[in-house]
């Protein structure tokens, strides 16, 4: 056997056998035929980094490549990749700067950010041309963040010998194609990304690779002043216009309001319970901006008596703080966007989604910080506001999505409208207008979402905060269903629970879900309508559970199939008629043997 063959055999013998089952399967698929471009879609926490580096080690051993470039979304991730690469004998320089030109002779490759590539694509193209290069794109969907980034990435790495794209969440519905990703026409007239290997959340959960996630949603009555000086109130979870929903959401996240303080206190109680089985379990609050992050840290200090770790995107010590928190037993970290993607802190088990970013991409990446399993039986809990699109993402966490390209002239979807409303300026457009101002924000427990189902229609909050922290996915579902059944037997549905508040249905229809305080009398929420919706949701979830046991399909996938067949939004946003249509459809599938 020649030297290259011996080196490849060494990689096979020393690294391949350490891979998880899905990683071995994806590794074999990569080498089954020659791939210049290979797109791997694997759920956050599944082990994409280890997979890519094992492939890279073999390509180096075979002398198919002579150099590696890793492209990451953030500075911190460059160092995380370099540490992981050293574990398979590859020296990556995470400190490489564009001004250097040539990389150091002691390294087999460099780690750079997408922004770094966009700043000097010609330099990186020259590096790709001069040596046989493998480019690993970490979270390749970032190459579609802006058209200029995509063009720079394509120009820089078009000459590369091999390219591997990694993502846990490739889905974006926009007009910016992701470089080096293959697209195929879909039935809607757009183009859909095509992955070479997919390992979704459902299979990963079944394999014990990731934790089951319990979502705890909190509603509440919000009051705020609009820029026109009108005082508006609305209840999270009720129908509103995009502007009203964005304003109610921001009111909930106001550090001076009751909602954030109540949810942080509940999350800390949940962390205490989880620590009975996971003594080093930690929690992370994801904040919108630096000011909110510091304010939330102050609230947590009052709750726990300890100062939480605060990580800000412009903090030069951010990477050091993240590494120190990962290796400690500290309870809480508060961070802005920078740690929502890719950062590996496996002991994180409790999350508080206290940001107004409402895209499916960001939500999935944020949840991905809490699902990395260390041993079977660990669970994750994520606290979030009862915002319809967030509840929809949580209910369909198992559904796999592809990147879909849409024309630039298409109407904005609800997610885009809400995002635009969220970004709208705070200062007055005209003389005499006042800025938006939060007034009050109450909080009450709304519901639990797990495995596509909803629980807690008549629950006490403590019933769910006290769930054991060590449970298999099946045990979580069984326990939630048992508690739900017990509660329904012993407790009548309260007219004041859930989406209660001061807004009557007539006022809601007239004002898009938000009202002025005098617009509706207390108790005019039509509890019977809420009870009917809750009953329909339970009926649909029971039918979906039965289909899951019969077919083995994950709950989230069945929900997604029903939405495709019947149309309409996700279950938390669906009307009674839309839920009835799905009930009828799933019964039809059952009777036909589908």
C-alpha positions in Angstrom: 0.0 0.0 0.0 1.4 3.4 -0.9 1.8 6.3 1.6 -1.5 7.9 0.7 -3.4 4.6 1.0 -1.8 4.0 4.4 -2.8 7.5 5.6 -6.4 7.0 4.4 -6.5 3.6 6.2 -5.3 5.4 9.3 -8.2 7.9 9.1 -10.6 5.0 8.5 -9.3 3.1 11.5 -8.9 5.9 14.0 -11.7 8.4 13.2 -14.4 6.6 11.2 -15.3 4.1 13.9 -15.9 7.0 16.3 -18.6 8.5 14.2 -22.3 8.2 15.0 -24.5 6.0 12.8 -25.8 8.9 10.6 -22.3 10.4 10.3 -21.0 7.0 8.9 -23.8 6.8 6.5 -23.2 10.4 5.2 -19.4 9.7 5.1 -20.0 6.7 2.9 -22.4 8.6 0.7 -19.8 11.3 0.2 -17.1 8.9 -1.0 -19.6 6.6 -2.9 -19.1 8.9 -6.0 -16.9 11.9 -6.6 -18.6 15.1 -5.2 -17.2 18.5 -6.0 -20.1 20.0 -4.2 -21.9 18.2 -1.3 -24.7 19.7 0.8 -25.4 18.2 4.2 -28.5 19.2 6.1 -28.4 18.0 9.6 -30.3 19.2 12.6 -28.5 21.5 15.0 -26.5 19.5 17.6 -26.2 16.4 15.4 -22.5 16.6 14.8 -21.9 18.3 11.4 -18.5 19.6 12.4 -17.1 16.2 13.3 -18.5 14.7 10.1 -17.0 17.4 7.9 -13.6 17.2 9.6 -13.4 13.4 9.2 -14.1 13.8 5.5 -11.5 16.5 5.3 -8.9 14.2 7.1 -9.4 11.5 4.6 -9.2 13.8 1.6 -5.9 15.1 2.9 -4.7 11.6 3.5 -5.6 10.7 -0.1 -3.9 13.9 -1.3 -7.1 14.9 -3.1 -6.7 18.2 -1.4 -3.7 20.1 0.1 -5.4 22.9 2.0 -8.7 23.6 3.8 -10.7 26.8 4.2 -13.5 26.9 6.8 -16.0 29.7 6.4 -18.1 30.5 9.5 -20.8 33.1 10.4 -18.9 34.5 13.4 -15.4 35.1 14.8 -16.1 32.8 17.8 -16.9 29.9 15.5 -13.5 30.1 13.8 -11.8 29.2 17.1 -14.4 26.5 17.8 -13.6 24.9 14.4 -9.8 25.1 15.0 -10.2 23.3 18.3 -12.3 20.6 16.8 -9.9 20.2 13.8 -7.0 19.6 16.1 -8.8 16.5 17.4 -8.5 14.9 14.0 -4.9 16.0 13.4 -5.7 19.1 11.3 -4.0 22.4 12.1 -6.4 25.3 11.2 -5.4 28.9 11.8 -8.4 30.8 13.3 -6.5 34.1 13.6 -5.8 34.4 9.8 -6.5 38.0 8.5 -6.9 39.1 4.9 -3.8 41.4 5.3 -1.6 38.3 5.8 -2.1 37.1 2.2 -0.4 33.7 2.5 -1.3 31.4 5.5 1.4 30.3 7.9 3.4 27.2 6.9 2.5 25.5 10.2 -1.2 25.3 9.2 -3.0 23.0 6.8 -5.8 25.6 6.5 -7.5 28.7 7.7 -10.9 29.7 9.2 -12.5 32.9 8.0 -15.9 34.5 8.3 -18.3 35.2 5.5 -17.8 38.9 6.1 -14.1 38.4 5.8 -14.5 36.7 2.4 -16.9 39.5 1.2 -14.3 42.1 2.1 -11.6 40.6 -0.2 -13.0 37.8 -2.5 -10.0 38.1 -4.9 -7.6 37.2 -2.2 -9.5 34.0 -1.3 -9.9 33.1 -5.0 -6.2 33.3 -5.4 -5.7 31.1 -2.4 -8.2 28.6 -3.8 -6.4 28.6 -7.2 -2.9 28.2 -5.8 -3.5 25.0 -3.8 -6.0 22.1 -4.1 -8.5 23.4 -1.6 -11.5 22.0 0.2 -13.9 24.7 1.4 -16.2 23.9 4.3 -19.1 26.3 4.5 -20.4 26.3 8.1 -24.1 27.3 8.0 -24.0 27.9 4.3 -27.3 29.6 4.3 -25.4 32.7 5.5 -24.0 33.0 2.0 -27.6 34.0 1.0 -27.9 36.7 3.7 -27.1 39.4 1.1 -26.7 39.3 -2.7 -23.2 40.8 -2.3 -22.1 38.1 0.1 -23.4 35.4 -2.2 -21.5 36.9 -5.2 -18.3 37.2 -3.1 -18.5 33.6 -1.9 -19.0 32.4 -5.4 -16.2 34.4 -6.8 -13.8 33.4 -4.1 -14.3 29.7 -4.1 -15.4 28.8 -7.6 -11.9 27.4 -8.3 -11.9 25.2 -5.2 -11.3 21.5 -5.7 -14.0 20.4 -3.3 -16.8 22.2 -1.4 -18.9 20.9 1.5 -21.9 23.0 2.6 -23.3 22.4 6.1 -26.5 23.7 7.5 -29.1 22.8 10.1 -31.7 25.2 8.7 -31.3 25.9 5.0 -34.8 27.3 4.5 -35.2 30.9 3.3 -37.9 32.2 1.0 -36.2 34.9 -0.9 -34.6 35.7 -4.2 -30.9 35.2 -3.1 -29.6 31.9 -4.2 -27.1 30.2 -1.9 -23.8 29.6 -3.9 -22.9 26.1 -4.8 -26.3 24.7 -3.8 -28.3 22.8 -6.4 -31.9 24.0 -7.0 -34.8 22.1 -8.7 -38.1 23.5 -9.9 -41.0 23.0 -7.5 -44.8 22.9 -8.1 -45.3 26.4 -6.9 -43.1 27.9 -9.7 -40.1 28.6 -7.4 -36.9 26.6 -7.0 -36.2 24.3 -4.1 -32.7 23.4 -2.7 -31.6 19.8 -3.1 -29.5 18.2 -0.4 -27.1 15.3 -0.9 -27.8 14.0 2.7 -30.4 14.9 5.2 -30.6 14.1 8.9 -33.6 15.7 10.5 -34.6 16.4 14.1 -37.1 13.5 14.1 -34.6 10.8 13.3 -32.0 12.5 15.5 -34.4 12.4 18.4 -35.1 8.7 17.8 -31.4 8.0 17.8 -30.8 9.8 21.0 -28.5 12.3 19.3 -30.6 15.4 20.3 -32.9 16.2 23.3 -36.6 16.4 23.2 -37.7 20.1 23.5 -40.6 21.2 25.6 -41.9 24.7 24.7 -43.6 26.7 27.4 -45.6 29.6 26.0 -46.6 32.6 28.1 -49.4 35.1 27.1 -50.5 38.2 28.9 -52.2 41.6 28.5 -50.1 44.3 26.9 -50.7 48.1 26.9 -48.7 50.6 24.9 -48.8 54.1 23.3 -48.6 54.3 19.6 -46.6 56.9 17.7 -49.9 58.7 17.2 -50.4 58.9 20.9 -53.2 56.3 21.1 -53.2 53.9 24.0 -53.7 50.3 22.8 -54.1 47.0 24.6 -53.9 43.5 23.3 -53.4 39.9 24.5 -50.6 37.9 23.2 -51.9 35.0 21.1 -55.0 36.8 19.8 -55.4 38.0 16.2 -53.7 41.3 15.5 -52.3 43.3 12.5 -48.6 42.9 11.9 -47.9 46.4 13.4 -50.0 45.6 16.5 -48.4 42.2 17.0 -44.9 43.7 16.7 -45.8 46.4 19.2 -47.4 43.9 21.7 -44.4 41.7 21.3 -42.0 44.5 22.1 -44.1 45.5 25.0 -43.8 42.0 26.4 -40.0 42.1 26.1 -39.8 45.5 27.9 -37.4 44.9 30.9 -39.6 47.3 33.0 -42.7 45.2 32.5 -44.0 42.2 34.4 -43.9 39.7 31.5 -40.1 39.4 31.3 -39.6 39.3 35.1 -42.3 36.6 35.5 -41.0 34.4 32.7 -37.4 34.7 33.9 -38.5 33.6 37.4 -40.4 30.7 35.9 -37.5 29.6 33.8 -35.2 29.7 36.8 -37.6 27.5 38.7 -37.6 25.1 35.8 -33.7 25.1 35.8 -33.7 24.2 39.5 -35.9 21.2 38.7 -33.8 20.1 35.7 -30.7 20.3 37.8 -32.0 17.5 40.0 -31.0 15.2 37.2 -28.5 17.4 35.4 -26.5 19.1 38.1 -24.5 21.3 35.7 -27.5 22.3 33.5 -27.4 25.9 32.4 -29.8 28.4 30.9 -29.5 31.1 28.3 -31.6 34.2 27.6 -31.5 35.4 24.0 -32.0 39.2 24.0 -32.8 41.6 21.1 -30.0 44.1 21.8 -27.3 45.1 24.3 -29.5 47.3 26.5 -32.1 44.6 26.9 -29.4 42.0 27.6 -27.9 44.0 30.4 -31.4 44.7 31.9 -32.4 41.0 31.8 -29.1 40.2 33.5 -30.1 42.6 36.3 -33.5 40.9 36.6 -31.9 37.4 36.8 -29.5 38.6 39.5 -32.5 39.7 41.6 -34.1 36.3 41.0 -31.1 34.1 41.6 -28.8 36.2 43.8 -26.0 35.6 41.4 -24.6 37.7 38.5 -25.2 35.9 35.2 -22.6 35.9 32.4 -23.4 38.6 29.8 -22.1 38.1 26.2 -22.3 41.0 23.8 -21.4 40.9 20.1 -18.9 43.8 20.4 -17.2 42.4 23.5 -13.6 41.4 22.7 -13.8 38.9 25.6 -16.9 37.2 24.2 -15.2 34.0 23.1 -13.4 33.7 26.5 -16.6 34.2 28.3 -18.5 31.6 26.3 -15.7 29.0 26.8 -15.6 29.7 30.6 -19.4 29.4 30.9 -19.4 26.2 28.9 -16.9 24.6 31.3 -18.5 26.0 34.5 -21.6 25.2 36.5 -23.0 28.7 36.4 -26.7 28.9 36.1 -27.4 31.6 33.5 -25.9 33.4 30.4 -27.6 36.4 28.7 -26.6 37.0 25.1 -27.6 38.8 22.0 -27.6 37.1 18.5 -24.0 36.0 18.4 -24.4 32.8 20.4 -27.7 31.8 18.8 -26.0 29.8 16.0 -23.3 27.2 16.0 -21.9 27.8 19.5 -21.4 24.5 21.3 -22.4 24.6 25.0 -23.9 21.1 25.5 -25.0 21.8 29.1 -27.5 24.4 28.0 -30.9 22.9 28.8 -33.2 26.0 29.5 -33.8 28.8 27.0 -35.7 32.0 27.2 -36.6 33.4 23.7 -36.7 37.1 24.7 -35.9 38.5 21.3 -38.2 40.1 18.8 -36.6 38.3 15.8 -39.4 36.3 14.3 -38.0 34.3 11.4 -38.1 30.6 11.1 -34.4 30.5 10.4 -33.4 32.4 13.5 -35.9 30.5 15.7 -34.6 27.1 14.6 -31.0 28.1 15.2 -31.8 29.5 18.6 -33.6 26.3 19.7 -30.6 24.4 18.3 -28.5 25.7 21.2 -30.4 23.6 23.7 -30.8 20.3 21.9 -27.3 18.9 22.0 -27.6 15.6 24.0 -24.8 14.3 26.2 -26.6 11.3 27.4 -30.0 9.7 26.8 -32.9 11.1 28.9 -31.8 14.8 29.0 -34.6 17.2 28.0 -34.6 20.9 26.9 -37.1 23.5 27.8 -37.6 26.8 25.9 -39.8 29.6 27.2 -41.3 31.9 24.6 -44.1 34.5 24.2 -47.4 33.4 22.7 -46.7 34.9 19.3 -48.5 32.9 16.6 -45.6 32.4 14.2 -43.3 31.3 17.1 -45.9 28.8 18.2 -46.1 27.6 14.7 -42.4 27.0 14.4 -42.4 25.2 17.8 -45.3 23.0 16.8 -43.5 21.9 13.6 -39.9 21.6 14.9 -39.6 18.2 13.3 -40.6 19.3 9.8 -37.7 19.5 7.3 -37.6 22.6 5.1 -35.7 23.4 2.0 -34.4 26.7 0.8 -37.1 28.0 -1.6 -36.3 30.8 -4.1 -39.2 33.2 -4.8 -39.4 36.1 -7.2 -38.6 39.5 -5.9 -42.0 40.9 -6.9 -44.1 38.5 -4.9 -46.3 39.7 -2.1 -44.7 39.5 1.4 -45.6 36.6 3.5 -46.8 37.0 7.1 -43.4 36.4 8.5 -41.9 39.1 6.2 -44.7 41.5 7.2 -44.1 41.0 10.9 -40.3 41.3 10.4 -40.8 44.6 8.6 -43.1 45.8 11.3 -40.5 44.8 13.9 -37.8 46.9 12.1 -40.0 49.9 11.7 -38.5 53.1 13.2 -39.2 54.1 16.8 -39.0 57.9 16.3 -41.9 60.0 14.9 -42.4 60.4 11.2 -44.2 63.7 11.5 -44.0 66.7 13.8 -46.1 66.2 16.9 -46.0 62.4 16.9 -44.7 60.6 20.0 -42.5 57.5 19.8 -43.9 54.0 20.6 -43.9 53.5 24.3 -44.6 50.3 26.3 -46.9 50.9 29.3 -47.7 47.6 31.1 -47.1 43.9 30.4 -48.7 41.2 32.5 -47.8 37.5 32.1 -49.6 34.2 32.5 -48.9 30.7 31.5 -50.6 29.8 28.3 -49.7 26.3 27.1 -47.0 23.7 26.5 -46.1 22.5 22.9 -44.3 19.2 22.5 -44.0 16.8 19.5 -46.6 18.7 17.5 -49.2 18.6 20.3 -50.5 21.2 22.7 -50.9 20.7 26.5 -52.1 22.7 29.4 -55.6 23.7 28.4 -56.5 23.9 32.1 -53.1 23.4 33.7 -51.5 25.0 36.6 -48.1 26.5 35.6 -46.3 24.5 38.3 -47.4 21.2 36.8 -45.1 21.8 33.9 -42.3 23.7 35.5 -41.9 20.6 37.8 -41.6 18.1 35.0 -38.6 15.8 35.6 -35.4 16.9 33.7 -34.4 13.4 32.7 -37.0 11.7 30.5 -36.8 9.8 27.2 -38.9 11.4 24.3 -41.6 8.8 24.7 -41.8 9.4 28.5 -42.2 13.1 27.9 -45.1 12.6 25.7 -46.7 10.0 27.9 -46.4 12.2 31.0 -47.7 15.3 29.3 -50.7 13.4 28.0 -51.4 11.8 31.4 -51.3 15.2 33.1 -53.5 16.7 30.5 -56.1 13.9 31.0 -56.0 14.2 34.8 -56.5 17.9 34.6 -59.4 17.6 32.2 -61.1 15.1 34.5 -60.7 17.2 37.6 -60.8 20.9 36.4 -63.4 22.7 34.3 -61.9 25.0 31.7 -61.7 28.4 33.2 -63.2 31.3 31.2 -60.3 33.5 32.4 -57.5 31.3 31.2 -55.3 31.4 28.2 -56.3 34.0 25.8 -58.4 35.8 28.3 -58.3 39.5 28.9 -60.3 42.6 28.3 -60.7 42.4 24.5 -64.1 41.1 23.2 -64.5 39.3 19.9 -66.3 42.3 18.3 -63.6 44.7 19.3 -60.9 42.2 18.2 -62.5 41.9 14.8 -62.7 45.6 14.4 -59.2 46.4 15.7 -57.2 43.4 14.4 -57.0 41.8 17.9 -55.8 44.9 19.8 -58.2 47.4 21.5 -58.2 50.6 23.4 -58.8 49.9 27.2 -62.4 51.3 27.0 -63.3 49.3 23.9 -64.4 46.1 25.5 -65.8 45.1 29.0 -63.9 42.6 31.0 -65.0 39.0 30.5 -66.2 39.5 27.0 -63.7 37.1 25.5 -66.3 34.4 24.6 -64.7 31.5 26.5 -66.9 29.0 24.6 -65.1 29.8 21.4 -61.8 29.2 23.1 -63.0 25.9 24.5 -64.2 24.8 21.1 -60.8 25.6 19.5 -59.0 23.8 22.4 -61.3 20.7 21.9 -60.7 20.6 18.1 -56.9 20.9 18.7 -57.0 18.0 21.2 -59.1 15.9 18.7 -56.6 16.6 15.9 -53.6 15.9 18.1 -55.1 12.5 19.2 -55.6 11.5 15.6 -52.1 12.6 14.7 -50.7 10.6 17.7 -52.6 7.5 16.5 -51.2 8.0 13.0 -47.7 8.4 14.4 -48.0 5.1 16.2 -49.4 3.4 13.1 -46.9 4.8 10.5 -43.9 5.9 12.5 -44.0 9.4 11.0 -43.0 12.2 13.5 -45.9 14.3 14.7 -44.4 17.5 13.1 -44.2 15.8 9.7 -47.8 14.8 9.9 -48.8 18.3 10.8 -46.8 19.6 7.8 -48.5 17.1 5.5 -51.9 18.2 6.6 -51.1 21.8 6.1 -49.9 21.0 2.6 -53.1 19.1 1.9 -55.6 21.5 3.4 -53.8 24.8 3.4 -53.9 27.3 6.2 -51.4 28.3 8.9 -49.8 26.1 11.6 -52.1 24.7 14.3 -51.8 27.5 16.9 -52.9 30.0 14.3 -55.6 27.8 12.6 -59.3 28.6 12.7 -61.9 26.1 13.8 -62.9 25.4 10.2 -59.3 24.9 9.2 -58.8 22.4 12.0 -62.0 20.6 11.1 -60.7 20.2 7.6 -57.5 18.6 8.8 -59.5 16.3 11.1 -61.6 15.2 8.1 -58.4 14.8 5.9 -56.6 12.6 8.4 -59.7 10.4 8.9 -59.9 10.0 5.1 -56.2 9.0 5.0 -56.9 6.4 7.8 -60.0 4.9 6.1 -58.2 4.7 2.8 -55.2 2.9 4.3 -52.8 5.7 3.3 
